[in-house]
Amino acid sequence: MSAIVAVTGKGGVGKSTMAACLVRLAIERGLTPVLAVDADPNSTLAPMLGQTVTATISEIREEVLKEKANVTGISKERILDMKLAECTVESKGFDLLTMGHPEGPTCYCYVNTLLRGALSSMRANYQTTIVDNEAGMEHLSRMNTDNIDCMVFVTEPTISSTWAVKRIFDLSAGLPVEVRRRVLVWNKIKAHGIPESVRGPLNGCQFDEVIEVPVDENMELLSIGTRDVFALPLPGPVNRLLDACGVHAQRQNLSMMKG
């Protein structure tokens, strides 16, 4: 199985930006192939990686559930595998999978069971998996994993952002998986630093590493889609993020490597 890094935080704090940077860093370190998973319903990871998404997991789920993809003589499991391949965007050193919008009122239990198995098999082909996660973290259970090598909590130096991280931190403790490392990223720090009143909600949270990233023009270009992550220099603190996650020591023996 690949090493897994899950990036989470309140919307707008730079979560997808950090996920894109981790994909680039993993490629530069040779921890390839990398599977990038956009599990945020806003689906902003693709442009940051210079990619265009034409199909998502949620669309597959709907097709299989409604039997729109029913083909005589082919099982739903096989159809799901084919559709999963169709919505995987392939690029140099990494593949991108986009989860899409959240589930609706219909029961998706059967399809989700199939999907967990398909994603688990798919993930075995990658050295590193980077998940740009929604704050609720529901998609992590669908990855069918018993551990997360590192969870990265991204926050701005604002009260609302840090309280969101506090809630997510507490929620992560209740996940049915082991989280081996927890890293806090303070993003978009201005010259006056981080007020103690803003740090307050996180005083009781135990993080293995804390990284502080100042406001950076290149990161702003990345966040607004002007440039992709491979075309910009990364700030010094961001370059330390992969080491902070401990992924450099998590190289895996894969039964089947992707080219």
N, C-alpha and C positions, 0 to 999 in steps of 0.2 A: 504494500500500500504506500501511497505517496505521503510525504509530510504535509500537514494541513495547517494553514494560517488563516484564521477568520478575522476579518476587519469589521468592526461595528462602531456605532455611535449615532448621535442625533443627526437628522438630515441637515445638510448644508455646512457641516463642520470640516469637510475635506476627507471624508471616509473613502470615497471612490478614488480620490487623488492618491491617497496612501496605498490603496490596493494596487493601482496602476504602477506606482513606484516599486512596490514589492515584486510585481511581475517582471519589471525591467531588471531589478537587482538580482533576482533568481536566475534570469537568463545570463546576465553578465558573470555570475559566479559559476555557471555551468551546471546548475541544478535543474537541468532540462530532461525531458520535455516538461513544460509547465501547463497546468490546466487552470485557467482563470474562469471563475464562476461568478457571474453577476446575479446575486440573489436579492438585490434591492429592486422593488417594484418600479422605481424611477428609471432604472436601466441606463445609467450614465457611464458605465465602464468602457463600453465599446469605443466611443469616439476618443476617449483618453488613450486607448491602445491603438488608435489609428484604424479601427475596423468598423464595418457596417454589419448590423444584424438583420437577417431577413426572416428568421423563425425563432420561436422561444419554446421552452418546456411547457408553459401553460397552454400554448396552442396544440402541442402534441397531446397533452392530457385531455383536452376537449375533444380532439379528433378520435382518440381511442375510446373515450367514454361514450360518445355519440355514434361510434361505429362508422364514422365517415371514411375511415381509412380501412374498412373491411375489404379484404382481398381473399377470394376463394382459394382455399388450400394453404393459407399462410396464417400462423397463429398470431394472437395479439402480442405475444412476447417478441416474436420476430419483427412484426410491424413496428413495435416500439423501438427496437434496436435500430431499425432502418431510419426511422424518423429522428431518433437521437443523433445519428450521424449527419442527417441533413441539416440540423440546426446547430451543429458544431462548426464554428468559424476557425479555419486553420490558417496559421501564420508562422513565420520563422521563429522557432523556439517555443511557441506556445499555441494552445488552442483556447477558444473562448466559447463558453456555454452560458446562455442567458435564460434565467428562470421565468421572467415575465410577471404578469399581474397575480395578485393573491387569489386563492380559491374562493369560489362563490358559495351559494347555499346548497348546491348539489353535493351528494356524497361521493367523494373521490377515493374512498378507501382502497378499492380494488386496483385502480390505476396507480395510486401512490405506492402500493405494494410492488407492483411491476416496476415502477420507476426507481424505487430504492435499489432493487436488484440490478437494474441496468446501469445506474450511476455508480454503484459499487464496483461492478465489473469494469466500467470505463475508467474509473479513477486508478485502478491497479496498473494502468499503462503509463502513469505519469510519475515523475520524480517529486514534483512539488505541486500542491493545489493551493491557490489563493482564492478565498471566498470574500467577495464584497457583499456583506450581509445586511439584511434589514435589521432594525433595532430589536424586533421581537424574536429573532433568531429561529423562527419556525423551520426555515429551509435546512438548517444544520442537521435536523433529525432525518431528513430525506437523503443526506449523503451516506447514511448507513455506516457510520464510523463509530468506533468505541473510544476514540481519543482525538483531541485537537492539540497539535503540538504547541500552538501559540494563539492566544486571542489578543488582538490589538484593539484597544479602546481609544478612539480619537475624539478629542474635545477642543472646543475653542475656550478661551479664558472668559467665559460668561457663566452666570449662575444657572441658566436653563440648560446649558450644554453639560455642565458638570453633574447636575442632578440627574440628567438622562444617563450619563455614564454610571452613576451610582446605582440606578435602577437596573441597568443592563448587567453590571457587575454582580449584583445580588441574584439576578435571574440566571446568570451563567453558572452559579453555584448549584442550581437545581436541575441543570441539564443532565440527561442520562448518559453522559460521556465524561471522560477525564480531560480536563484542561491543564496541560503540563506547565505552560508559562502564560503570564498575563503582562502585557506591556501597555503602558499609558503614553499616548502622544498628545502633548499640548501643542495645538496648531494655531497658526496666525497670531503669534505673540507680538504685541507692539512694544515700542521702546520703554514704556513704563512698567513692563513685566506683568506678572500674574498677581493680582491682589490676594491677600490672605483670605478675604471673604469668599472669593471664588474657589480657592483650594479647599475650603472647609468641608464641603460635602464628601470629599474623597479621603479625608484624613484617616478613616478607619479601613480603607481598602488596601490590601497588600498587593503591590505590583512588583514583578521581578526586575523591571527596568522602567525608567521614565525618560522620555525624549522630549525636548522642547524645540519647536520649529518656529523661527521668527517669520513675520510677514515677508513673503518672497514674491517678486514680480513674476518669475518663471512659473511658480506654482499657481499663481492667479491666471496666467495664460492657459495653463493646463485645465484648470477648473472651469473656465468659460469656453473651452473647446477650440481656442485659437491655434494651439499646437498640441501634438500628441506627446506622450511621455518619452518617446525615443528621440525626440528632436530638441530636448531641453536639458541643460545642466541641472543636476539635483543639488539642493542645499546640503551642506555638510552633515547636519543632524539626520537628514533623511537617508543618507548613505550608510548610517549606522543601524538602520531599522532591521535589516535582515539578520545581522549579528545579534541584535537584541532579542529577536524571535528565537534564536538558537537553531535556525534551519540549516546553517552551514555544517552542523554536526549530525544532520539527520539523513544523510544520503542513504538511499534505499537500493536493494537488489530487486530489480523488476523482472518478472517472468517474460514480459514481452514489451520491448521498448518501441516507442514510436519514432519514426524517422524525422 
